[in-house]
Amino acid sequence: MSKRSFWRMSIVACALTLGGCGGLLPRPQTNRVVMHDFGPAPRYHALVSSPVTAWVTSVPWLAGTQIDYRLLYEDPTAVHSYADNRWLAPPAQLLEARLHARLGGIAPLASGARMRLVVTILRFGQDFSSPDHALAHIELEARLMSLTSNAVIARHITDIAVPCAPDAGGAVKGLSRAARRAVDDLAAFVSAQAKDRG
């Protein structure tokens, strides 16, 4: 065997050996975005005394699926988003589904509905007062409107902040708890208005 053939065979053998060992080397992890909703829906006792339908929207900067947070202790005007976590749908859609279940209206216009609850999400995110302390914060503006006259019957502000873990998981769990409290608060508002007008 000539020297040239020997070196060629050696190079091929080394290449095959390195290629075979490639499977043993750690592969770079691919980032996987985790999608979240508010979790399993509670068993609500729907309001049936005065049928109402709900419509939820948000200010434009909360119309996406990002999970936002602010570092109030460092730069309170800067809004950040978690890179690997997202809402399954915009918060307005998630909240609207819960309100429909709570208020007894499944379709966009519930059968027999006499009032419409129009809700605007003004704030929906996680606030850090320090690196180790965070709150899940939801602020809503609600208007209860007559479906016949389109007049505003009553207005209501819901502002809820609950402690949460200072990370993405804490934001999801905290905002889900805050959303449930917000739905209960809005249901109480609607119920009180319906009773006053009953």
Residue, then its C-alpha position, 0 to 999 in steps of 0.5 A: m500500500s502506498k503512503r498516499s493510499f494509507w493517508r487517504m484511508s486514515i482520513v476517511a476512517c477519522a471522518l467516519t469515527l467523528g461522524g459516528c461520535g456526533g450522536l453522543l455530543p450534546r445537541p443545542q436546545t431549541n427554544r420552545v414557546v409555552m402557551h398559557d390560558f387561565g387554566p380549567a374554568p371554575r363551575y360558575h353559578a351563572l346569573v340568570s335573573s337579568p340576562v347580560t352579554a359581555w364584550v371585552t376589548s383592550v387598549p391597543w398595546l395589550a391586544g397581543t399574546q405577550i406576557d408583560y412585566r415592568l421593573l418598577y424599581e429600575d425603570p417604571t416606564a419600560v415594558h418587557s415581555y417574557a421570551d418563551n411564554r405567551w398567552l394562548a389568545p389575547p387576554a381580552q378573549l380569555l377574559e371574555a370567555r370567562l365572563h360569558a360563562r359567569l354571566g350566563g351568555i355563551a354566544p356573543l349575544a346571549s338569547g334574551a339578553r337585555m344588557r351588554l357589559v362592555v369591558t376594556i382592559l387597561r392594565f394586564g401584567q406583572d409589576f416588580s417592586s424589587p427583584d424578589h417581589a412581584l404583583a399580578h395587576i389587572e385594571l378594567e373599565a366596565r360599562l353596563m349598557s342597555l341593548t334597546s337604547n344603547a345608553v350607559i346604565a352604570r360604570h365600574i372600575t375593577d383594579i386588582a393586584v395579587p402577589c405572585a412569584p417573580d418569574a414567568g410562571g408566577a405571572v401566569k398564575g397570578l394573572s389567572r387568579a386576578a382574572r378570576r377575582a375580576v370576573d367575580d367583581l364584574a358579576a357582582f357589579v352586574s347583579a347589583q345593577a340588575k337588582d336595582r332595576g328589577 
